[in-house]
Amino acid sequence: MEFAGRDIISIRDFSREEIDYMLKIAKAMEPLAHEGSDMLKGKILATLFFEPSTRTRLSFEAAMHKLGGSTIGFAEAEIASVRKGENLADTVRTVENYADVIAIRHPLEGAARLAAEFAKVPIINGGSGAEEHPTQALLDLYTILKEKGTIDNLKIALVGDLRYGRTVHSLAYALSNYNVELYLVSPESLKMRREVLEEIKGKIPVIEETNIGKVISDLDVLYVTRIQKERFPDPAEYIKVKGSYKIDLELLRNAKKDMIILHPLPRVDEIAPDVDNTPHARYFQQVWNGIVVRMALLALILGAVK
């Protein structure tokens, strides 16, 4: 498998074999994440975040530093030349002179793929509008594999905003490579996008539901997302579905003892704080797993690991 120089734009660009290999390399990065490495000494990662981000941007930067590389970039478009009217293509063609790899987050769908068309260095999609978030999907898979010992033969529910949530789009595509049963739990107005459904339904069993209580006892993995106010074109529509789901101790009484709860974060009110202290909670472990997964991706696409 050849990863050197590849872009990471969509999880759909990778086969199950390639995904499994990336997860294998992520596991090998665990000790390096603690001890540090000079594997990418002299290499520079540029983080171009045209949208607010805490976890993803810091995770990429931490991953690069732990491998001995360095980072440059910006965390909001207002302080960049974009404010002066520069287009995305020109920004990318400028920044590629400063860096060996670019991680980009942008509010518009298709932005990361457009950037890849113009850039001579690899582009990593750190989130493109409501479209995809492939590195989040990889760290989600890594967390499931690490916690459950397998991804195959699990019953997994994606809960919340399945229409605008880019993390669940990428994760649904990724999970369709495995032998899983996928439950899609959302309000009617936030059901999974049709193009995602059409692609995954031919590969794995998919059950759509609006009531999480009806399926909670069947699940091995509960993946919760917030209702994203900033993605709604109409604020009135957001008000209708705000707080649709609340994962609390009462609900979890009916869950399997070894069911795990994941969340891409940030959360608002969809998971009660007292759930954090239960054996189900794994969302803060996901944050650490994001570092080792992004270390693996950076090492692979920069050719430090074959």
Steps between C-alpha positions, in 0.01 A plus 500: 500500500627843407408792726789741439377820341131405516224741590250409773181664376228237543492171688340360184837530325637214712431126495444294813851359458645851498290610796607195700863575417466861619350373826788256537753783459302708752544225758875500430502875570370460857847475663635783283213720614631461855874501431528730197687441174712678238327315217376821336784730603528785252146450366235772532123464531284801409158513666260719304185517710240729346252382764530489881668188637662394823541123500576435134754780456680434830492126433674546164754734654569267793539205262754691289699617803510150649663378178764775510342725237375856528179686419388830355155632413195691609189415698254749354462647154461853640872524574605357163524656154153355434375813674664699220312299240752227415339183360562150635707387199743791540524446875591134450749574219670751728510287814634191320829688468529508879387147590532130413135420576186711552205424728197707408159564656247703305129582534426417135447147373752399237762747626756236598473324164534833320812576706646161403453579132723806530755386760826324423527376861258254665173643632324359807133582540443617859128553434322634190165663574234243583663256258777286652763477775713197404765518773225509764353184349839329521545591867143383566580164339824479695314565825242230424774252408703584810205479738309206350786301343318495165283709273328208330182347646405806704171689520579869475263799526565849368277742693407865454565727204551256213415754231756771569750301711811442290647259755210256461515515121865393499444242773201345319706469181789347697282251691344377175834325435442279806252234604285718727134584557454876485219679685429858390311687773386856432202733477320470164639834385859395574502155339815375331565652160358307208835466318656345811209260548506393137866407523499315832166315477631266234790397723367467857166473684369849584216568747354853519332603825387816680482359855834407659318320782372236257850386395725578797497142634628361168806720466871436540601854405300822543642789297338826610517834317376846591229679306715754317340842522757656266410267212129585489393736220187585700530570877134404547578148379778472758263599781265215400765229544722650770547252783338213312713241680644484848725211596462467876522236774131416465543409132819305569322267745384307194839493327744211484759523777783510247340746258729797433394859435696711253463868409712710260471799739422773580186392681228736618221326693460171312702297754435565869819578698442209742537259205871595496555289811344183359692214333319589177672836441786495250478846342800646678708194405407585141694824533824314577429251222472792260864587565636153423281464190614836364861409581452189287346697211775763503774235513343306214430783258840661565670166428657448844310170534430265211 
